[in-house]
Amino acid sequence: MAEKLAIDGGKPALDAGTIKPWPVLDERDKQAVLRVMDGEYLCGGEAPEAQALEREWAGYVGRKHCLATSSGTAALHMALAALNIGPGDEVIAPAYTFLASASCILHAGAIPVFADIDRRTYTIDPALIEEKISERTKAIIPVHLHGLPADMDRIMEIAKSHDLYVIEDACQAHGAEYRGKKVGRFGDLAAFSLNSSKNLACGEGGLLVTDDRDLYMRAGMLRMFGDEVDDETKLRVYNSSILGYMYRTQELPAALTRAQLRRLDEYNEIRIRHCNYLTEQLEGLPGLHTPYVPVECKSVYWMYILEFYPEEAGVTDLSPEQFRIGMEKALFAEGVQLGQWQTMPVPAQDLFQTKLGFSGSGYPWNFTQAGRDMVYRGEDYPNALDLCRRYTAVVGYHPPNGMEVAELYAQAFRKVFSDLDAVRRHWQDDLVAHYRGSLFRAK
Ligand SMILES: Cc1ncc(COP(=O)(O)O)c(C=O)c1O
């Protein structure tokens, strides 16, 4: 007889408290932060930790220049603004990503145009980009999603043939590689997030990289009120020549990031080992699809994505969404940390339905020279839409958790798959599971 599931009152596969939180913060991080407390600077142009972080990250990615910022969102906005992308321009982004990959376009006063994702990798489908290009298109923002690089060869080819800029959104993919090269090395600029959920984490922060000195200088001004630093004296001029922002970082997060960076590769290898093991263990379960990683890509698994196909499990009375919800509840009760992250394509979000824009003015969509009238409909992105019905994002396998958690996760999946009736019975339960601060709702 099948073991009683935790959702039916059985013993959970994982005891409460088994999973330890990410990021790993230890003595090395404390020492880094104390170094700042004992030093002279908390922020500013001469602050040594931020400067060292910029050198180290540029070196790690293989880029000439890096600017540390207050967030990944700030880095993305700086990238667009440094390229002079603004009112009247269009920028192409994937329909499935985090909002900031598209809201940065609005922040620049430009219009986001969405392209659907590849159904297997979940990154922007290069085959769907060209039909989105108009005479107003200035750039493409490929997103290296869940830690997996986008199809950069084809994206760069399209960009080159249409004379478009490429800004890589690498906010989820520190250390991921495409054809042996780190992501962040392909586009004109690339942005990374240092938010505490990310593989390189400090709380909140970001990193912007480029090889182009002019873009670097301009982005540097944008980061600091549009102000310049005198080349000789290294002092601020206090004469803003362009409209800038306040997107600087601080010494405490910069020092913490540096300490974390020293262990990034080691932690990524642990994630990869855990996720490969999970894939090996789970791929035989009918109705469950494990991640697809193209041979040219190294994923660093910021999230581990699974999809549910009830018909393959012989479940014909539940829709993919109902089956997925039932599975999530049963697995969550077993102690697996999982749930939905994005629940709809980005263009289906209210922001794009109401098009209220800046302060409710309708700008930039109502900008008189904005060209075509953009209509955003979730159903225009069937791959993103279908993914949102079927996927769940698993976390909790990150360090300091070891292989034993991956093994317990595999056991929990096998257990739940052995009692599909429980999934049938429970999918409608009025249960709201907490997933990393965001909620996935039962219905
Ligand atoms: C794909 C993507 N782009 C951009 C961002 C924005 O980064 P931040 O939260 O550091 O502003 C995130 C953060 O989650 C992200 O996942």
PDBQT file of the ligand as one rigid body, heavy atoms in Angstrom, charges set to zero:
ROOT
HETATM    1  C1  LIG A 501      15.061  38.582 -14.666  1.00  0.00    +0.000 C 
HETATM    2  C2  LIG A 501      15.200  39.683 -13.674  1.00  0.00    +0.000 A 
HETATM    3  N1  LIG A 501      15.462  40.917 -14.120  1.00  0.00    +0.000 NA
HETATM    4  C3  LIG A 501      15.618  41.938 -13.291  1.00  0.00    +0.000 A 
HETATM    5  C4  LIG A 501      15.498  41.792 -11.921  1.00  0.00    +0.000 A 
HETATM    6  C5  LIG A 501      15.628  42.969 -11.046  1.00  0.00    +0.000 C 
HETATM    7  O1  LIG A 501      16.650  42.844 -10.125  1.00  0.00    +0.000 OA
HETATM    8  P1  LIG A 501      16.554  43.614  -8.717  1.00  0.00    +0.000 P 
HETATM    9  O2  LIG A 501      15.529  42.912  -7.895  1.00  0.00    +0.000 OA
HETATM   10  O3  LIG A 501      17.936  43.512  -8.150  1.00  0.00    +0.000 OA
HETATM   11  O4  LIG A 501      16.180  45.018  -9.015  1.00  0.00    +0.000 OA
HETATM   12  C6  LIG A 501      15.221  40.521 -11.406  1.00  0.00    +0.000 A 
HETATM   13  C7  LIG A 501      15.075  40.320  -9.954  1.00  0.00    +0.000 C 
HETATM   14  O5  LIG A 501      14.427  39.421  -9.490  1.00  0.00    +0.000 OA
HETATM   15  C8  LIG A 501      15.059  39.435 -12.309  1.00  0.00    +0.000 A 
HETATM   16  O6  LIG A 501      14.758  38.215 -11.848  1.00  0.00    +0.000 OA
ENDROOT
TORSDOF 0
